[in-house]
Amino acid sequence: MPFKIVVNNPFEISIQEYGLPPLTDQEVHIKTLFSGISAGTEMSQYRGTSPFLTKQWDPDSRLFIESSHSSLTYPIENFGYEESGVVVAVGKKVKDIQPGQFIFGPWGHKSDHISDESYAKDHLLPEGLDPICGIFSHIGAVALNGVHDAHIRIGETVAVFGLGVLGQIVCQAVQSSGAKVIAIDLIDSRLETARKFGVFQTIHAGEGDIAQIIKTLTAGKGADVCIEVSGSTTALHQAIRSAAYSARVVAMGFFQGAAKGLFLGEEFHHNRINLVCSQISGTDPELKYRWDKLRLWQTAIQLQADGLLNLQPLITHRVPFSQTAELFDLIDKSPTEIMQSVIEF
């Protein structure tokens, strides 16, 4: 019987069986091999801090509205979005997909997924790429979307604040674009990981005034672009302080609660900083006719196959599905010990 991971209540994970519909003539059956855990969106649902759990999101007005009915409620059964699997069966009329081919997600933390043939064709992993790399399709797309939103030019200096999985992918993508990366974090091991991938400079966030250090490294100008990837409003404020006059700051982090430590009357106001939000549900309007979420997913996979992104070393924890609850507990209590974690099905 197929099984899936469910969040019953905050901090409460269970494994539940579910029914799988019969395979139709034009569908394929995918067995999940790996499923990555998102330290941002998923952990906000696990902890109960997501705004979708307390307010109603109105897609027409695009506003969060105070309501007795929130957009998301427990139990959360459609959970997870970083999957990779193998085709185990195909319908009678399926022509272009064969058993044994590898498919990337998203379809949730569940053991089996039924899709139509067109979905499988759009989500085929390139031959020779390790199937576990498929878990990076979505978070890789988030990173690429942020880099697109940053409007980076060759030769510019880009400061990246926050070196979790998303920040590390951003660093690699920015470097591939021909810019110099200054990587900032509070955790030594994450700074070391960034150095292994060849960033121009690393700065420990607890050692000195970050903005002054970056000004020194850039002949007093500041970074051409700053990208905040930690979800910390304090880091966002430092990103704003570190940006050159009239430069762009991209906020990629999923901020939770009030914006403590953010002082918009200081450098933001006086340096005419352009603050841009990057979020995967939409692309830059200038790109919408050429770039959509599917292309971002496919590109995140292809860049790994081409060797321009090296993401597999970011995986630090792999556990069997039976230990999923323990893994979420570890991520919650000891987040600095984990980079990318993966459930093995």
Secondary structure as UniProt FT lines:
FT   STRAND          3..9
FT   TURN            10..11
FT   STRAND          12..17
FT   TURN            25..26
FT   STRAND          27..37
FT   TURN            39..40
FT   HELIX           41..47
FT   HELIX           51..53
FT   STRAND          56..58
FT   TURN            59..62
FT   STRAND          63..65
FT   STRAND          83..90
FT   TURN            92..93
FT   TURN            99..100
FT   STRAND          102..104
FT   STRAND          112..116
FT   HELIX           117..122
FT   TURN            127..128
FT   HELIX           131..136
FT   HELIX           137..150
FT   TURN            154..155
FT   STRAND          157..161
FT   HELIX           165..176
FT   TURN            177..178
FT   STRAND          180..185
FT   HELIX           188..196
FT   TURN            197..198
FT   STRAND          201..204
FT   TURN            205..206
FT   HELIX           210..217
FT   TURN            218..220
FT   STRAND          223..228
FT   HELIX           233..242
FT   STRAND          243..251
FT   TURN            260..261
FT   HELIX           264..268
FT   HELIX           269..270
FT   TURN            271..272
FT   STRAND          274..277
FT   TURN            280..281
FT   HELIX           285..287
FT   TURN            288..290
FT   HELIX           293..305
FT   TURN            306..307
FT   HELIX           312..314
FT   STRAND          315..320
FT   HELIX           321..323
FT   HELIX           324..333
FT   HELIX           335..337
FT   STRAND          340..344
//
